[in-house]
Amino acid sequence: QISTVKDFNFQYKNNKPSLIGNISLTEVNLNFIPPESSYSVSNSDFKYIFVSDSLTSSIQREKQSKLITALLIKKVKESTNTFASDYDLDVRILSPNISKVSVILSKTLNQKLLADITGELRIKNFNNQFTSQGQFDILPSSMFTFYKTFNAEGNIKFTSELSNPMINITASYVSDYINPRDTEAEPVKTAVKIKIDD
């Protein structure tokens, strides 16, 4: 569930619209599967072979060429008339309550991050300059699964590009370890830590 904080302010000045407002994440339970990690292993098991139809006539090839040219022209036009270039934007995304986010890192290895997060993010676009500033904290109640279940905490910082945040996560696993070579060994509390700092 999401809601707005007060009213959104929409203005139209100098032939350019602008949108200013705040969004509150009141209750969030999000599952995210990055395509690169979820299919990176399975892709290696397939070979893709593109076969051209030898019966395609010259007229059909000409039609295909015209279609590709038209699509390229359309793409160029769209690239010069995007939402970001048409709108001024100043939106804050707030997470005052704990939001739950599940990130599947690898289906094959059963790697996943179950994160409880709070924080805020501000997204701005003025004069075609898109920026993002903010931070989401990953609370100690979060978990990271990698063969074992780790306790995880850290943060995700946005300093400029929305698609390239700074990630700082530390996952810890504590268990009793008994030296298999020592028949009289006592259990010793041993910690394993995985640190992600990107």
Secondary structure, 3 states (H helix, E strand, C coil): CEEEEEEEEEEEECCEEEEEEEEEECCCEEEECCHHHHHHHHHCCCCCCCCCCCCCCHHHHHHHHHHHHHHHHHHHHHHCCCHHHHCEEEEEEEEEEEEEEEEEEECCCCEEEEEEEEEEEEEEEECCEEEEEEEEEEEEEEEEECCCEEEEEEEEEECCCCCCCEEEEEEEEEEEECCCCCCCCCCEEEEEEEEEEC
